[in-house]
């Protein structure tokens, strides 16, 4: 859910920044909605690519519902909500209400016979349907709106002190949400049919709480990095050098993680076929636990190398285009 949650958070920050830069809220909403539509279209293009590159599957798998099929419409919805709600309070309330409602109705949607009359491919978006669905709209779009609520609060923090106070509050609220979810999970379910690990609103709340706490921890780590690095540079002997080396290593790890995060869609695109396609058939479901751990580390390094190469090629292409644009016109 972190991918979806961060997408919702980023949507609000991007819309706020665009509106502040252009002074046009409508244009900001249009840009967000356009991005959501692009992601939705990419979901089908990626499936078409998989169908061509790894032949053998049924053509219906092109319509398979994966995370991008869910993320795209949710981003559009988050952008519309941002445009309709004009204040931070209204945005936070709207996003939180939609997220909570999505989680609460998920068991009902999955158990209801009312959706049986819908076209089969539409039903795939509503509830699991074997290999045709990896994600469904319920409850997964709720994570995008939950992230939007956090993004609205962060966007309203105008200085570092308020931002720090907000993150402390969010971390505490996340812990309370986890505790509340665990307590509710121990009580009898209010639904006729519900599974804790798939459709339960309590599991939804627990995961949102964990991500809120993780955000606070990451913020503290980033601030600690700057402090520790400064202390290490100020001390040139003994322990000071060790502190500086630790800070430098931690800083490099954080920078690498951030760089991969900025290219998350690119990584998603290239990793699917490498992990699930013919490229990995030799070791598909054949590795022991330790082999899987080594493979995960190696593949992560490979993905980071691909991001570095992509960034370098992109920078070179942009520099070349800039050089072409600066060439004097020939009469």
C-alpha positions as CSV (number, residue, x, y, z in Angstrom):
1,X,0.0,0.0,0.0
2,X,3.0,2.4,0.4
3,X,3.1,3.0,-3.4
4,X,-0.5,4.1,-3.4
5,X,-0.3,6.0,-0.2
6,X,2.7,8.0,-1.3
7,X,1.0,8.6,-4.7
8,X,-1.9,10.3,-2.9
9,X,0.5,12.4,-0.7
10,X,2.5,13.4,-3.8
11,X,-0.7,14.4,-5.7
12,X,-1.7,17.0,-3.1
13,X,1.8,18.4,-2.8
14,X,2.1,18.6,-6.6
15,X,-1.3,20.3,-7.0
16,X,-0.5,22.8,-4.2
17,X,2.8,23.7,-5.7
18,X,1.4,24.0,-9.2
19,X,-1.4,26.3,-8.0
20,X,1.0,28.5,-6.1
21,X,3.3,28.8,-9.1
22,X,0.6,29.5,-11.7
23,X,-2.1,31.0,-9.6
24,X,-4.6,28.8,-11.4
25,X,-6.2,26.0,-9.4
26,X,-8.2,24.7,-12.4
27,X,-5.0,24.2,-14.3
28,X,-3.4,22.3,-11.4
29,X,-6.4,20.0,-11.1
30,X,-6.3,19.4,-14.9
31,X,-2.6,18.4,-14.7
32,X,-3.3,16.0,-11.9
33,X,-6.2,14.4,-13.7
34,X,-4.2,14.1,-16.9
35,X,-1.4,12.3,-15.0
36,X,-3.9,9.9,-13.5
37,X,-5.3,9.2,-17.0
38,X,-1.8,8.6,-18.3
39,X,-1.1,6.1,-15.6
40,X,-4.4,4.3,-16.3
41,X,-3.5,4.0,-20.0
42,X,0.0,2.9,-19.2
43,X,-1.5,0.0,-17.3
44,X,-2.9,-1.4,-20.5
45,X,0.2,-0.7,-22.5
46,X,2.3,-2.5,-20.0
47,X,0.0,-5.5,-20.2
48,X,0.1,-5.4,-24.0
49,X,3.8,-5.4,-23.8
50,X,3.8,-8.4,-21.5
51,X,1.4,-10.3,-23.8
52,X,3.8,-9.7,-26.8
53,X,7.1,-10.3,-25.0
54,X,6.0,-13.3,-23.0
55,X,3.5,-15.1,-25.2
56,X,1.3,-17.9,-24.1
57,X,-1.3,-16.2,-21.9
58,X,-4.9,-15.5,-22.9
59,X,-5.6,-12.2,-24.6
60,X,-8.0,-11.4,-21.7
61,X,-5.0,-10.9,-19.5
62,X,-4.5,-7.5,-21.2
63,X,-7.4,-6.4,-19.2
64,X,-6.0,-7.8,-15.9
65,X,-6.4,-5.3,-13.1
66,X,-3.0,-4.4,-11.5
67,X,-1.9,-1.6,-9.3
68,X,-1.7,1.0,-12.1
69,X,-5.3,0.3,-13.1
70,X,-6.3,1.3,-9.5
71,X,-3.8,4.1,-9.1
72,X,-4.8,6.0,-12.2
73,X,-8.5,6.5,-11.4
74,X,-7.7,7.2,-7.7
75,X,-5.3,10.0,-8.7
76,X,-8.0,11.5,-10.9
77,X,-10.4,11.3,-7.9
78,X,-7.9,12.8,-5.5
79,X,-7.2,15.7,-8.0
80,X,-11.0,16.4,-8.3
81,X,-11.4,16.4,-4.5
82,X,-8.4,18.8,-4.1
83,X,-10.0,21.2,-6.6
84,X,-13.5,21.1,-5.0
85,X,-12.2,21.6,-1.4
86,X,-10.8,25.0,-1.1
87,X,-9.4,24.8,2.5
88,X,-6.9,22.5,4.2
89,X,-9.6,21.5,6.7
90,X,-12.0,20.6,4.0
91,X,-9.4,18.6,2.0
92,X,-8.3,16.6,5.0
93,X,-11.8,15.9,6.0
94,X,-12.8,14.9,2.5
95,X,-9.8,12.6,1.9
96,X,-10.1,11.0,5.3
97,X,-13.9,10.4,4.9
98,X,-13.4,8.8,1.5
99,X,-10.6,6.6,2.7
100,X,-12.6,5.5,5.7
101,X,-15.7,4.9,3.6
102,X,-13.7,2.9,1.1
103,X,-12.4,0.6,3.8
104,X,-15.8,0.2,5.5
105,X,-17.6,-0.8,2.3
106,X,-15.0,-3.2,1.1
107,X,-16.5,-6.3,2.8
108,X,-19.9,-5.3,1.6
109,X,-18.8,-4.9,-2.0
110,X,-17.0,-8.3,-2.0
111,X,-20.0,-10.2,-0.6
112,X,-22.8,-8.4,-2.5
113,X,-24.6,-10.1,-5.4
114,X,-25.5,-6.7,-6.8
115,X,-22.4,-6.5,-8.9
116,X,-23.0,-9.8,-10.6
117,X,-24.9,-8.1,-13.4
118,X,-22.0,-5.9,-14.3
119,X,-19.7,-6.8,-17.2
120,X,-17.1,-9.3,-16.2
121,X,-14.2,-7.0,-16.7
122,X,-15.9,-4.4,-14.5
123,X,-16.4,-6.9,-11.8
124,X,-12.6,-7.4,-11.8
125,X,-12.2,-3.9,-10.6
126,X,-14.7,-4.4,-7.7
127,X,-13.5,-7.6,-6.1
128,X,-10.9,-10.3,-6.6
129,X,-11.3,-12.7,-9.6
130,X,-8.4,-15.1,-9.4
131,X,-5.5,-14.4,-11.9
132,X,-7.5,-11.5,-13.5
133,X,-7.0,-9.2,-10.5
134,X,-3.9,-8.4,-8.5
135,X,-5.5,-5.2,-7.0
136,X,-9.1,-4.0,-6.8
137,X,-10.6,-0.6,-6.3
138,X,-11.8,-1.6,-2.9
139,X,-9.9,-1.1,-0.6
140,X,-6.9,-0.1,-2.5
141,X,-8.0,3.3,-3.7
142,X,-8.6,4.2,0.0
143,X,-4.8,4.3,0.5
144,X,-4.5,7.1,-2.2
145,X,-7.0,9.2,-0.4
146,X,-5.5,8.5,3.0
147,X,-2.2,9.7,1.6
148,X,-4.0,12.8,0.2
149,X,-5.1,13.7,3.7
150,X,-1.5,13.6,5.0
151,X,-0.3,15.5,2.0
152,X,-2.9,18.3,2.6
153,X,-1.6,18.7,6.2
154,X,2.1,18.7,5.1
155,X,1.3,21.3,2.3
156,X,-0.2,23.6,5.0
157,X,2.9,23.5,7.2
158,X,4.6,26.8,6.2
159,X,7.9,26.5,8.1
160,X,10.3,23.9,9.4
161,X,9.0,24.2,13.0
162,X,5.4,23.6,12.1
163,X,6.5,20.7,9.8
164,X,8.4,19.1,12.6
165,X,5.5,19.4,15.0
166,X,3.1,18.0,12.4
167,X,5.3,15.0,11.9
168,X,5.4,14.3,15.6
169,X,1.6,14.5,15.8
170,X,1.3,12.2,12.7
171,X,3.6,9.6,14.2
172,X,1.6,9.6,17.4
173,X,-1.6,9.4,15.5
174,X,-0.3,6.6,13.5
175,X,0.6,4.6,16.6
176,X,-2.9,5.3,18.0
177,X,-4.4,4.1,14.7
178,X,-2.4,0.9,14.9
179,X,-3.5,0.3,18.5
180,X,-7.1,1.0,17.6
181,X,-7.0,-1.3,14.7
182,X,-5.5,-4.1,16.8
183,X,-8.1,-3.6,19.5
184,X,-11.0,-3.6,16.9
185,X,-9.6,-6.8,15.3
186,X,-9.9,-8.6,18.6
187,X,-13.6,-7.8,18.7
188,X,-16.3,-9.8,16.8
189,X,-16.7,-8.5,13.2
190,X,-19.7,-6.4,12.3
191,X,-19.8,-7.9,8.8
192,X,-21.4,-11.2,7.7
193,X,-18.3,-12.0,5.7
194,X,-14.9,-10.4,6.1
195,X,-11.3,-11.5,6.1
196,X,-8.8,-9.7,8.3
197,X,-5.9,-10.0,5.8
198,X,-7.8,-8.9,2.7
199,X,-11.0,-6.9,3.3
200,X,-11.0,-5.9,6.9
201,X,-11.2,-2.2,7.7
202,X,-9.1,-2.8,10.8
203,X,-6.2,-4.2,8.7
204,X,-6.6,-1.1,6.5
205,X,-6.4,1.2,9.6
206,X,-3.3,-0.7,10.9
207,X,-1.5,-0.3,7.6
208,X,-2.3,3.4,7.3
209,X,-1.0,3.8,10.9
210,X,2.2,2.0,10.1
211,X,2.9,4.2,7.1
212,X,2.2,7.3,9.2
213,X,4.8,6.2,11.7
214,X,7.2,5.3,8.9
215,X,6.9,8.8,7.5
216,X,7.7,10.3,10.9
217,X,10.7,7.9,11.3
218,X,12.0,8.8,7.8
219,X,11.7,12.5,8.6
220,X,13.6,12.1,11.8
221,X,16.3,10.1,10.0
222,X,16.7,12.8,7.4
223,X,17.0,15.5,10.0
224,X,19.4,13.3,12.0
225,X,21.5,12.8,8.9
226,X,22.1,16.5,8.5
227,X,23.0,16.9,12.2
228,X,25.3,13.9,12.3
229,X,27.0,14.9,9.1
230,X,27.7,18.4,10.5
231,X,29.1,17.0,13.7
232,X,31.3,14.6,11.8
233,X,32.7,17.4,9.6
234,X,33.3,19.6,12.7
235,X,35.4,16.8,14.4
236,X,38.5,15.6,12.6
237,X,39.8,13.0,15.0
238,X,38.9,9.6,16.4
239,X,35.2,9.3,17.1
240,X,34.4,12.3,14.9
241,X,35.8,10.6,11.8
242,X,33.7,7.5,12.6
243,X,30.6,9.6,13.0
244,X,31.3,11.3,9.6
245,X,31.8,7.9,7.9
246,X,28.5,6.6,9.3
247,X,26.7,9.7,8.3
248,X,28.2,9.6,4.8
249,X,27.1,6.0,4.3
250,X,23.6,6.7,5.7
251,X,23.3,9.7,3.5
252,X,24.3,7.7,0.4
253,X,21.7,5.1,1.2
254,X,19.0,7.7,1.6
255,X,20.0,9.4,-1.6
256,X,19.9,6.1,-3.5
257,X,16.4,5.3,-2.1
258,X,15.2,8.8,-3.1
259,X,16.6,8.4,-6.5
260,X,14.8,5.1,-7.1
261,X,11.6,6.6,-5.7
262,X,11.7,9.4,-8.3
263,X,11.9,6.7,-11.0
264,X,9.4,4.3,-9.4
265,X,7.2,4.1,-12.6
266,X,10.3,3.3,-14.7
267,X,11.3,0.6,-12.3
268,X,7.8,-0.8,-12.3
269,X,7.8,-0.9,-16.1
270,X,11.1,-2.8,-16.5
271,X,10.9,-5.1,-13.4
272,X,7.6,-6.8,-14.3
273,X,9.0,-8.9,-17.2
274,X,12.3,-9.5,-15.5
275,X,10.6,-10.9,-12.4
276,X,7.5,-12.6,-13.8
277,X,8.4,-13.2,-17.5
278,X,10.5,-15.6,-19.3
279,X,13.7,-13.9,-18.1
280,X,13.4,-15.5,-14.7
281,X,11.9,-18.9,-15.7
282,X,15.1,-20.8,-14.7
283,X,14.7,-19.9,-11.0
284,X,11.0,-19.1,-10.8
285,X,9.7,-20.5,-7.5
286,X,12.8,-22.7,-7.2
287,X,15.0,-20.6,-4.8
288,X,15.3,-21.3,-1.1
289,X,14.8,-18.4,1.4
290,X,18.4,-17.4,1.5
291,X,18.6,-17.6,-2.3
292,X,15.6,-15.4,-2.6
293,X,17.2,-12.8,-0.2
294,X,20.4,-12.7,-2.3
295,X,18.3,-12.4,-5.5
296,X,16.3,-9.6,-4.0
297,X,19.5,-7.7,-3.1
298,X,21.0,-8.3,-6.5
299,X,17.9,-7.3,-8.3
300,X,17.6,-4.1,-6.3
301,X,21.2,-3.2,-7.2
302,X,20.3,-4.0,-10.9
303,X,17.3,-1.7,-10.7
304,X,19.4,1.1,-9.2
305,X,22.0,0.7,-11.9
306,X,19.2,0.9,-14.5
307,X,18.0,4.2,-12.9
308,X,21.5,5.7,-13.0
309,X,21.9,4.7,-16.6
310,X,18.5,6.1,-17.5
311,X,19.2,9.4,-15.7
312,X,22.6,9.7,-17.5
313,X,21.1,9.0,-20.9
314,X,18.2,11.5,-20.3
315,X,20.7,14.2,-19.1
316,X,22.8,13.6,-22.2
317,X,19.8,13.8,-24.5
318,X,18.6,17.0,-22.9
319,X,22.0,18.6,-23.1
320,X,22.2,17.6,-26.8
321,X,18.7,19.1,-27.4
322,X,19.7,22.3,-25.7
323,X,22.8,22.5,-27.8
324,X,20.7,22.0,-31.0
325,X,18.3,24.7,-29.8
326,X,21.2,27.2,-29.4
327,X,22.6,26.6,-32.9
328,X,22.3,29.7,-35.0
329,X,19.6,29.6,-37.6
330,X,20.8,29.1,-41.2
331,X,19.3,31.5,-43.6
